[in-house]
Amino acid sequence: MLNPEIMREATRLTRAGQLGEATALLQRMLRGDSAPAAAADPVRSAPARLAPPTIEGQATRVSERDRPSAKVAPAQARAMQAKPSHKPSQAKPWQAKPAQARQRPVRREDLGELPGFGLRGPHLRAPSARDTPPEGARFVQASFGNAAGRRSYKLLIPSRAEGRQLPLVVMLHGCTQSADDFAAGTRMNFLGEEQSCLVVYPEQPSGANQSKCWNWFRTGDQQREGGEPSLIAGITRQVMRDHAVDPRRVYVAGLSAGGATAAIMAATYPDLYAAAGVHSGLACGAARDLPSALMAMRQGAGHTADRRSAVPTIVFHGDRDTTVHPANGDRVVAQATGAMRGTSSVVHGRVPGGHAYTRTILTEPSGKVTSEHWTIHGAAHAWSGGSPAGSYTDPKGPDATREMLRFFLAQSRAD
């Protein structure tokens, strides 16, 4: 149980700039201790390297039931799903900057490697160049800068890009990842070539965050035309200026810290993005500082920002995720569908030789699907159906990349 007195003291220490002391206090709370202690030494060990086989195959539909619903609430959606079994969380929140937008980046010695402030999961072999760009396509690098800073990005240009406007998918990596790594693990470049989509991967440098996490929980990075959202939107618009992009079919997706940032982009730029994909992430406004980030990741955010202009959203979350509590997937769906009405349906399925899943779908009276929530049973904190060529992937499926792109291409932003 989270001790409110310890949380208040940690908040006070954070605001006073004493990040090491705040971190030590939170670490002891997670271990069940109550007395204050000095900050722990940084953890130097590298994550284990695994190489699970890639599992191919079509998902098998097990059952489906429909019911009309005036509004889908998080509790209703979870009640319709198979209830997951949660073990006590050893959650380790993402390493990130403190709330003040202009403070220096948080260093490892400041945080003492706070348990779980970093994306955790099976770390596989580093991707090679042949893992990322499909044959015939180009994978080029560029950068964008504004008053908030500068970020580089890599762009997949499919081989059939000439002569027409194409959809654009913005992909936001998780902590410790790069554009090449994320492209290899999700295989979004191969799907982009197959479906003739441009795919852009903004990169977070270690100078902005020690673990290259997007700073999703800082209030300065949750605002339109400010902080990191302004940089991601700027990259999106620059690609739209430089290439033939259909402005009605621009989408944003991400994993973990990138998933939380994708939710922020959907909430703050509904006039730019037609749909969003959030994998193992949190809702916009789920946290405002270090202590609230810890609580949101450990047990789910109790309150999120009131955003009424959300866009159609597809969510993937493993019910054995001990880094970001699965309840956060409910919060993302609730935020995206807060003003939407329609009919909810539930599909249960299993990937042959892989994970079972529960898929909750909200459909408007017009027949348009406005949200999908995939709960993956037995899955932890990794990209579902990803390739072992990249880090933090679970090849046992379902294929989040293919399903996200299917969902995206069915959405088009109104003029």
N, C-alpha and C positions, 0 to 999 in steps of 0.2 A: 504494500500500500504506500502511496506517495505521501510523505510527511509534509503538511502545509507549512510548518515552521521552517523546515529545511529549504523548501521551495522559495519562501519569502527571502530567506537569507541569501540563497543563491542568486536571486534576482537583484538584491541590493548590491552584492559583490560584483555582478556583471555590469550593472550601471555605473559602479565606481571604477570600472576598468580592471578589477582584480580577477581576471579570467582564470588564472591558475587555481586560486582559492575556491572560486565557484565550481570549477570542474571537480576538484577533490571532494567537495561537499556532495555533489551529485553522484559521484562514483561510490561514495560510502553509502548513500541512500539506496542505490541499486543493489549493493551487497547486503543490505539489511542492517548496517551499522548506524549509530547515531552520533558518535563523537566526531568532531572535526579532525581532519588529517591532512598531511601535506600532499601535494599533487603527485600522482603516480608517474613513474618513469615512462617515456614513450615506448610503445610496443614496436619492436624492430622486425619481428618475424614476418615473412611474406606469406600471403594466402596459399593454401594448398593447390597444387596443379592436378587437375583431373582431365580425363578425356573420354566422356561417355559417348556412346555411338549415336549418330543421328538417326532418328526414327521417322520414317516416312509413312504415309497412309492417310486415308480419309477417316474423319471422325464418324463414330457410329451414334446415331440418334437413339436414345433409350426411351424417352417419354416426353410428352409435352402437354401442358394444360394452359388454358386461357381463362382470363376473367376480366370483366370491365373494371376500370379503376378511374375515379375522378382525378386522383393524383397519387403518384407513387412515392411513398416515404421510405426512408432507409430501413425502418423496422419491418415494414410490410415486405420489402424486397428480400430481406434476409430470412423472414419467416417462410417464404416460398421456396427457399433454397435448402439443400441439405446442410444441417448445422455443423460447422467445422469444429474440430477438437483442437483447442489451443493449449500448448504447453506454456509454462512460465517463460515470459520473454527474456531473452538475453539481448534485447534490442540495443543496437549501437547507432545512435543518430548520426546524421551526416556532419562532417567537419565543415564549418562555415564561419563567416564573419559575424561579429556582433551586430546589434540592431542599427547602430549609427552608420549612415550611408558612407560617411567620409573617413571612417576609421581604417587603420592599416589592416591588412589581411591577418587572420588568426594564424599563429604559428603552432607547430607541434608542441613546443615547450610550454605554450600557453594552455593548451587543452589537455596536455598529458595523454593524448590519444584516448579521450573520453570513450568509454565502451560504446561502440557502434556509431560514432560520428564518422561514418565512412561506409560506402557500399560494400557489403560483404556477400560472398557466395563463391562457387567454384571458379577459380581463376584458371583459365586454360592457356594454351600456347599463344604467343603473340601472333597476330595476323601477318601474313606476307602480302606483298602487293597484288598477287594474283587472287587473293581472297576477296578483294573489295570491288574493283570495277569489272563489270561483265564485258565480254568480248564485243567490240564495236562501240562501246560507250566511252565517254571521257570522264575522268574524275579530277577536277581542277581545284586549285587553291586560290583564295582571294581574302580580302579583309574589309572591314567596315569600322569606322570610328565616328564618335560624336562626343559631346561634353561628358558623357558617362565613362568614356574610355575607348578602347579598340579591341575587337575580337576578330580572329581569323576564322575562316570557314572553308569547308570543302564541298564541292557541288558535283553531283552526278548529272551529266548531260546524256540522255539516251541517244542511241544511234539514229532513231527516226524523229529527231527534234525539229527538222526544217519544215517550214511552210505551214505551220499551224500553232495555235496556242495550246500549251500543255498544262496539266495540273502540276502543282508544286507541293511537296511534302517537306516540312521543317522537322528535323530529328534532333532532339536534345539528349545528349548522352548522360550517363550516371557518373558518380564519383570515380575518380582514378582513370576513367576511360578517355579515349580520343576519338576523333572522327573516323579514322581507319578501323579502330577496334570496334566501335559501335556499328559501323557499316558491315563489318565482317560477321559480327555476332547476330545481328538482326536479319541480314541478307536483304535489307531494303533496296540496295542498289540493283540486285538481280530482279526483284519485283518491279522496281522503277523502269528497268529496261524492258521487261515483259509487258508492262502496262503503259509504256511511253509517258513516264512522269519524271519531272525534274525532282531531285532530292538534295536538300542542303543540310549540312551538319555544322552548326555553329560550335566553336570550341571554347571551353572555359580554361584559361591559363592558370598555372599554379600561383602566379602573382596575385590573382583575384581570390583564390582559395587554395590552401595548401594541398588539398586532395582533388583539386580541379572540380569541385562540386559547384553547381549553380546555387547561389545564395537565396534559396526559395523562402526562407523564414524571416528575412529582414524586411521591415516595413518599407524601406527605401527601394527594395527590389520587388515590390508588389504593386507598383503604381504605373499607370499609363504614361508614356513619354518620359520616364525617369528610370535611372538605374539600369539593371540588366534587361528588363523588358524592352526598354527603348533600343538597346543594342540588337536584340533578337528581331524586333520589328523592323529596325533599320536594315539588317541583313536581308530580311524577307523582301522589303521594298526594293533594295538594290538589285536582288536577283530578278525581281519583276520588271525593273527598268532595263536590265541588261539582256534579258532573254524573253522569248515569246511565252508569257505565262497567262493562263486564263484567270483573271482576277476573281472570278466567282468560285474557283476551285483551288483554294490555297488552304493547307491543313497543317496542324502542328501536333507532334507526338513526342513522348519522352519516357525514360525509365528512371525510377527512384527519384533522386533530386531533379533530374530532367523531367520526370513525370509531374512532379509538383510544379515545376516551372511551366510546363505545358498547360496545366490547369490555370495558372496565373495569366498566361497569354490569352487563353480562351475567354477568361473573365474580363480582361482589360482591353482586348482588341476584337470584339465580336464583329466589327466592320471590316476586319482584315482576314480572319480565319473562318472557313465554312464549317469546320468540324475539328475535334480534338481527340487524341488518344492518350490515355494516362495509364501507364503500366507500373504498378507497385508504388504509386505516388500518393500525394495528399492534396486536399482541396485548397483553393486560393484563400489565404487568410487563416490557415490552420495554426499558424504560429506567428509570433511577433518578436521573439527573442530566443535566447539559448534555453532557458528552462521550459518555456511553452513548447519549443520544438521537441524537447525530450519527452514531455508528456504526450504530445500528439502522436509521436512515433511509437511510444510504448503502449498506449491504451486507446488511441484514436482521439481526434480533436473534438472537444465538446462544443466549440463554436467556430463558425467560419464566416468569412466576409459575406455581406448581403449583396449578391450580384444578381441582377434581374435580366441581364442581357447575355446569358450563357449561350453557348452554341451546342449543337448535337455532339455527344461525347460517347466514346467507347472506352470501357475500363477493363483492365485485366489485373487480377490480384490472386496470389496463392494463399490458401487458407492455413498454410504452415509458415507464413512469413513472420519471422521473429525480428526483423529489422524495421519494417513499417507495418503496424498492426492492420489486419484486413478490414477492420471497421472504417479505416480511412477511405477504402474504395466506396463504401456506402455514402460517405460524406461528399465525395466527388460527384457521384450520381445525383444525390439530392441537390447539390448546388447547380448542376447542369440542367436539371428537370424541374426546378422549383416552380416555374410558371407554366409548365407544360401539362397538358391533360391528354389522356388517351387510354389505351387498353394495354394491360401488362400480360405477357405470356412468359412461361418458363420452359426451357428445354434442358433435359438432362442427357449427357452424352459421355463418350469415352473415346480417346484416341487409341487405336489398336496397339497394344503393348505399351501404352503410356498412361497419362493421367485421365481421370474422370473430371468432368466439369459440370457446372450449373450456369446456364446462360439466361439472364433475365432481360427481356426486350420490352421497350415502351414504344407503342405505335400510335400515332395521331389518328383522329377520325378520317383524315384524308388518305390514310394508308402509308404515310411516310414514317419510317423508323427513326426516332429521335435519340434513343440511347440504347446501349447494350452493356450489360455488366456480366463479365465472365469471372466466376469464382472457380479457381483451379484447385481441385482437391488433392492434397498431398504435396503441393508445390511450395517452394520457399521463395526467396528474394532473388529472382533471376528472370530473364526474358523468356517467355514461354515459346517453345518450339524453335528456339534459336540454334545457331550453328556452333559447334565446338571451335570453329576458327576464331571466335571472339570470346571475351571474358563475360562472366556472369550470365550464362545462358542455361536453359533447361531444355534439352532436345526432346523430352518426352511429350511436349506439346500441351494443348493445341497450338497451332501456328498463329501467334499473335500478329506477326507481320502481314501475312496474307489476309487475315480477318480484318485488321485495321484498314488496310488499303481497300478492301471490298466495301467496308462501311464508309470510308472517306469518299470514294468515287460515286457513291449514291447520294452524296450531299452536294448542294450547290447554293452558294450565298445569293440571296436576292439582291438585285441592283438597287 
